[in-house]
Amino acid sequence: MDTKTLRQEYKKARAWGLLASIDLAGCDHQLIQSPQAIKQFVKELVDLLKMKAHGPTRVEKFAEGSLEGYSAFQFIETSSITLHFDDKQGDRAFIDVFSCCFFNPESAEKFAKKYFKAKTSRSKILLRK
């Protein structure tokens, strides 16, 4: 669905928020293993989507075995951005952007794919009512 149509649906539904779930595969291994690169991505994404960060971006590596990887969280004044990275099974990234203000999820997906040099991307959009 194009952004114009999505915006119309958002207004028509009187949505409380918009969730974009973005899946990336074949990312640059070094980027998804770098806390600094992950923080920079969040900063640039917040700016791109015209959001306002609330507090610092939190990035941590945890878990064990095939589940070990970096995760990140950023409060935004209208909700949050969460990220999870899998460097064990395909250098994947899973990014959720939720906001109670409308934003362009297509721009978020394109930016994420380019930033992490992903081979593929896909996203799902959900209007929260």
C-alpha positions as CSV (number, residue, x, y, z in Angstrom):
1,M,0.0,0.0,0.0
2,D,1.4,3.4,-0.9
3,T,1.9,6.0,1.7
4,K,-0.9,8.2,0.5
5,T,-3.4,5.4,0.7
6,L,-2.0,4.3,4.1
7,R,-2.4,7.8,5.5
8,Q,-6.1,7.8,4.3
9,E,-6.7,4.5,5.9
10,Y,-5.0,5.7,9.1
11,K,-7.3,8.7,9.3
12,K,-10.4,6.8,8.2
13,A,-9.8,4.2,10.9
14,R,-9.1,6.8,13.5
15,A,-6.0,4.7,14.3
16,W,-4.3,5.2,17.6
17,G,-1.0,4.3,16.1
18,L,1.0,2.7,13.3
19,L,3.4,-0.3,13.6
20,A,5.9,-1.2,10.9
21,S,7.7,-4.5,11.4
22,I,10.7,-4.7,9.1
23,D,12.7,-7.9,8.5
24,L,16.1,-7.7,6.9
25,A,18.3,-10.6,5.7
26,G,21.8,-10.8,4.4
27,C,22.9,-7.7,6.4
28,D,26.5,-6.6,6.7
29,H,27.9,-8.7,9.5
30,Q,30.1,-6.0,10.9
31,L,27.3,-3.4,11.1
32,I,24.9,-5.6,13.0
33,Q,27.7,-6.4,15.5
34,S,28.6,-2.8,16.1
35,P,26.8,-1.0,19.0
36,Q,28.0,2.3,17.6
37,A,26.6,1.5,14.1
38,I,23.3,0.4,15.7
39,K,23.0,3.7,17.7
40,Q,23.8,5.7,14.6
41,F,21.1,3.9,12.7
42,V,18.6,4.7,15.4
43,K,19.6,8.4,15.4
44,E,19.3,8.7,11.6
45,L,16.0,6.8,11.5
46,V,14.5,9.0,14.2
47,D,15.6,12.1,12.2
48,L,14.3,10.6,8.9
49,L,10.9,9.9,10.3
50,K,10.7,13.3,12.0
51,M,10.4,11.7,15.5
52,K,11.9,12.9,18.7
53,A,14.0,10.6,20.8
54,H,13.4,10.4,24.5
55,G,16.5,9.5,26.4
56,P,19.5,7.4,25.1
57,T,19.4,4.4,22.8
58,R,20.0,1.3,24.8
59,V,22.0,-1.4,23.0
60,E,22.9,-4.7,24.7
61,K,24.2,-8.1,23.6
62,F,22.8,-11.1,25.5
63,A,21.4,-14.6,25.5
64,E,23.3,-17.8,24.6
65,G,24.2,-19.9,21.6
66,S,22.2,-19.3,18.5
67,L,20.0,-16.8,20.3
68,E,22.9,-14.5,21.4
69,G,22.9,-11.2,19.6
70,Y,22.4,-7.4,19.9
71,S,19.1,-5.8,20.7
72,A,18.4,-2.1,21.0
73,F,15.6,0.1,22.3
74,Q,14.8,3.7,21.8
75,F,11.9,5.5,23.4
76,I,10.4,8.2,21.1
77,E,8.0,10.8,22.3
78,T,5.2,9.0,20.5
79,S,6.2,5.4,21.5
80,S,9.3,3.3,20.6
81,I,11.7,1.6,18.2
82,T,13.0,-1.9,19.0
83,L,15.6,-3.8,17.1
84,H,16.9,-7.4,17.3
85,F,19.9,-8.7,15.4
86,D,20.7,-12.3,14.5
87,D,24.3,-12.8,13.4
88,K,24.2,-16.6,13.6
89,Q,21.6,-17.5,11.0
90,G,21.7,-15.2,8.0
91,D,22.8,-11.9,9.4
92,R,19.2,-10.8,10.0
93,A,17.7,-7.7,11.6
94,F,14.2,-7.3,13.0
95,I,13.0,-3.8,13.5
96,D,9.7,-2.6,14.9
97,V,8.7,1.1,14.7
98,F,5.6,2.0,16.6
99,S,4.2,5.5,16.9
100,C,0.9,7.1,17.7
101,C,1.7,9.7,15.0
102,F,1.7,8.8,11.3
103,F,5.0,8.1,9.7
104,N,6.2,6.7,6.4
105,P,6.9,2.9,6.9
106,E,8.2,2.6,3.3
107,S,10.9,5.1,4.0
108,A,11.9,3.3,7.2
109,E,12.2,0.0,5.3
110,K,14.2,1.4,2.5
111,F,16.6,3.3,4.9
112,A,17.1,0.2,7.1
113,K,17.8,-2.0,4.0
114,K,20.4,0.5,2.7
115,Y,22.0,1.2,6.1
116,F,22.6,-2.4,7.0
117,K,23.4,-3.4,3.4
118,A,20.7,-6.1,3.5
119,K,20.2,-8.3,0.5
120,T,16.5,-8.5,1.1
121,S,13.8,-6.7,3.1
122,R,10.1,-7.1,3.8
123,S,7.7,-5.3,6.1
124,K,4.3,-5.6,7.6
125,I,2.2,-2.7,8.6
126,L,-0.5,-2.7,11.2
127,L,-2.9,0.1,12.2
128,R,-3.5,0.1,15.9
129,K,-7.1,1.0,16.7
